[in-house]
Amino acid sequence: MAGIVLTGASKSFDLDGRTVRAVDDVSLTLEDGEFGALIGPSGCGKSTILRMVADILKPTSGAITIHGAPPEKVRRDHGIGFVFQDPSLLPWRTALENVRLPLEVVGARGERARSTPRELLELVGLAGFEHAKPSQLSGGMQQRCAIARALALKPKVLLLDEPFGALDEITRHRLNLELLRVWSQTRTTALLVTHSIQEAVFMSDKIFVLAARPGRLTDVVEVKLERPRRMAQMAEPTFVEAVATVRASLFGDQAGSVDYG
């Protein structure tokens, strides 16, 4: 069964007495256990799509399913993990307590709670920092903690809204590798929003290319890089060709010509 399916999904907002269509008739499929990326210019609806999948926003029209069920049901069953650009950790709680929070709220036991918060911190490379407060962690370490928290309830899908966008390039590359290592062990269906073409190619099995005004799907690029991914692959022809394909989908033949429309 497919992990995430959008069928003609659209979203409109009322703005100053007029209707603005943010996402227009988007259909896409991400198979169970795949890693996908949404990429496109600012204002193309990437985060809106992610929030519709998470049942934070309702589509104006069309349909969305997660493992065959509507997002509302999956959310109520605590089957959606969401990581934002801001880690949003509670500053008065330790790393361990922040990861434990979803389990406390839901009262999860048994199969759902099989991985303990301590094990999840170890999974994301934070063993030894269980009792550190967020202010004592670097930005990258805070995001690792946020990822561990998002995995606490063993979600069916993991949604990531530019989780490493505010980090320096070196830290970002390291966390890309960490996230892929964690994903390979959990095999949760993952969907990442990013502005980085290289990040999209390095992380993903499928890249969904979006255009703006209104946000619409223009291309799906399948990445043929072998897994597990390694930094050295960025120099391989397959990676370079995939980057070129995504870039062409985003910009076409616009070298030296920019339309600010």
C-alpha positions in Angstrom: 0.0 0.0 0.0 1.3 3.5 -0.9 2.6 5.6 2.0 1.3 9.0 1.0 -1.1 9.7 -1.9 -2.4 13.1 -3.0 -5.2 13.1 -5.6 -6.0 16.4 -7.1 -5.3 18.2 -3.8 -5.9 21.9 -3.8 -5.8 24.6 -1.1 -7.2 28.1 -1.3 -7.1 30.9 1.4 -9.2 34.0 1.8 -6.9 37.0 1.8 -8.2 40.6 2.0 -11.5 39.7 0.5 -10.1 37.6 -2.3 -9.4 34.0 -2.8 -5.8 33.0 -3.2 -5.1 29.5 -4.6 -1.9 28.3 -2.8 -1.9 24.7 -4.1 -3.6 23.6 -7.4 -4.6 20.1 -8.3 -1.5 18.3 -7.0 -1.4 14.5 -7.4 1.6 12.5 -6.2 2.4 9.1 -4.7 5.1 8.2 -2.3 5.4 4.4 -1.6 5.6 2.9 1.8 9.1 3.3 3.2 10.3 5.7 0.5 12.0 9.0 1.1 10.5 11.9 -0.9 11.3 15.6 -1.2 9.2 18.6 -2.2 11.2 21.4 -3.8 10.3 24.6 -5.5 10.5 28.4 -5.2 9.2 30.3 -2.1 5.4 30.5 -2.2 4.9 27.3 -4.3 3.0 25.6 -1.5 5.6 23.1 -0.2 4.8 23.7 3.4 1.1 23.9 2.7 1.2 20.4 1.1 3.1 19.1 4.1 0.6 20.6 6.5 -2.3 19.1 4.6 -0.7 15.7 4.8 -0.3 16.3 8.6 -3.9 17.3 8.9 -2.9 20.7 10.2 -4.7 22.2 7.1 -7.7 20.7 5.2 -7.5 20.6 1.4 -10.1 22.8 -0.3 -10.6 20.0 -2.8 -9.1 16.7 -3.7 -8.1 13.8 -1.4 -5.1 12.7 0.7 -4.5 9.3 2.2 -1.7 7.9 4.4 -1.5 4.1 4.1 -5.0 4.2 2.7 -6.5 6.2 5.6 -7.4 9.9 5.7 -4.8 12.1 7.5 -7.3 13.0 10.2 -7.6 9.3 11.3 -3.8 8.8 11.1 -3.2 12.0 13.2 -5.7 10.8 15.8 -3.9 7.5 15.9 -0.7 9.4 16.5 0.8 8.1 13.2 2.3 11.3 12.0 5.7 12.7 13.1 6.5 16.3 12.2 9.8 18.1 12.4 9.8 21.9 11.9 12.7 24.2 11.0 12.6 25.4 14.6 13.2 22.5 17.0 10.6 23.9 19.4 12.0 22.1 22.4 10.6 23.0 25.8 13.5 24.9 27.4 12.8 23.8 31.0 12.9 20.1 30.1 16.0 18.0 29.4 16.6 16.3 26.1 15.3 13.0 27.6 12.2 14.8 29.0 11.5 16.5 25.6 11.6 13.1 23.8 9.4 11.6 26.5 6.8 14.3 26.1 4.7 12.6 23.3 4.6 9.4 25.3 3.4 11.3 28.4 0.7 13.1 26.5 -0.7 10.0 24.8 0.0 7.6 27.6 1.6 5.2 25.1 2.5 1.8 26.2 3.3 -1.6 24.7 4.2 -1.7 21.0 3.8 2.0 20.5 6.3 2.7 23.3 8.8 -0.1 22.5 11.6 2.3 21.8 12.4 4.2 25.0 13.3 7.9 24.9 16.9 7.0 25.9 17.1 4.5 23.0 15.8 7.2 20.6 18.4 9.7 21.8 21.0 7.1 21.2 19.6 6.4 17.7 20.1 10.1 16.8 23.6 10.3 18.3 22.8 12.1 21.5 23.8 9.4 24.0 25.4 11.2 26.9 23.3 14.3 26.5 20.1 12.9 28.1 20.1 15.5 30.9 21.1 18.5 28.9 18.7 21.4 28.5 18.1 22.8 25.0 20.2 25.9 25.8 23.1 23.5 26.4 22.8 21.9 22.9 24.0 23.2 19.6 21.4 23.9 16.9 22.2 20.6 15.2 21.9 18.7 18.4 18.5 20.4 19.1 17.3 19.2 15.7 18.4 15.7 16.5 16.4 15.8 19.7 13.4 17.1 17.7 13.7 14.2 15.3 13.9 11.7 18.2 10.8 13.3 19.7 9.0 13.0 16.3 9.8 9.3 16.2 8.7 8.6 19.8 5.3 7.3 18.9 6.6 5.1 15.9 4.8 7.2 13.3 3.7 5.8 9.9 5.1 8.9 8.2 7.8 11.5 9.1 7.2 15.0 7.7 10.2 17.4 7.7 9.7 21.1 7.0 13.3 22.4 6.2 14.6 21.0 9.5 18.2 21.9 8.6 17.6 25.1 6.7 19.0 27.4 9.5 22.2 25.4 10.0 25.7 25.9 8.4 26.5 23.7 5.4 28.9 21.4 7.3 26.4 20.7 10.0 23.7 20.3 7.5 25.6 17.6 5.6 26.4 15.7 8.8 22.7 15.8 9.8 21.6 14.7 6.4 23.7 11.5 6.9 22.4 11.1 10.5 18.8 11.4 9.3 19.3 8.9 6.6 20.9 6.5 9.1 17.9 6.9 11.4 15.4 6.5 8.5 17.2 3.4 7.3 16.6 1.8 10.7 13.0 2.9 11.1 11.9 2.7 7.4 9.2 5.3 8.1 7.8 6.9 5.0 9.5 10.3 4.9 8.6 13.6 3.1 11.1 16.5 3.2 10.5 20.1 2.3 13.8 21.7 1.1 15.1 24.6 -1.0 18.4 22.8 -1.7 18.6 20.8 -4.9 21.6 18.9 -3.7 19.9 18.0 -0.4 16.8 16.8 -2.2 18.9 14.6 -4.5 21.1 13.2 -1.8 18.2 12.3 0.6 15.4 11.2 -1.7 14.1 8.3 -3.8 11.6 10.7 -5.5 11.7 14.5 -5.9 8.5 16.4 -6.5 9.2 19.6 -8.3 6.7 22.5 -7.8 6.1 25.7 -9.5 4.5 28.8 -7.9 1.4 31.0 -8.3 -0.5 28.7 -7.9 1.6 25.9 -6.5 1.4 23.0 -8.9 3.4 19.8 -9.5 5.5 20.1 -12.7 7.8 17.1 -12.5 8.7 14.0 -10.6 12.4 13.1 -10.6 13.4 9.6 -9.5 16.9 9.3 -7.9 18.8 6.2 -8.8 21.7 6.6 -6.3 22.5 3.4 -4.4 21.8 3.3 -0.7 23.2 3.7 1.9 24.0 7.2 0.6 27.6 8.5 1.0 29.0 12.0 0.7 31.4 10.7 -2.0 28.4 10.0 -4.3 28.0 13.8 -4.8 30.9 13.5 -7.3 29.3 10.6 -9.2 27.7 11.1 -12.6 24.4 9.8 -11.4 24.2 12.5 -8.7 25.4 15.3 -11.0 22.8 14.3 -13.6 20.0 14.2 -11.1 20.9 17.6 -9.8 20.9 18.9 -13.4 17.5 17.3 -14.1 16.0 19.0 -11.0 17.6 22.3 -11.9 16.2 22.1 -15.4 12.8 21.3 -14.0 12.9 24.3 -11.7 14.5 26.9 -14.1 14.2 25.5 -17.6 16.5 27.5 -20.0 16.5 30.7 -18.1 20.3 31.3 -17.8 20.8 35.1 -17.4 17.1 35.8 -17.4 15.1 36.3 -14.2 11.3 37.0 -14.1 10.3 38.6 -10.8 6.6 38.7 -12.0 
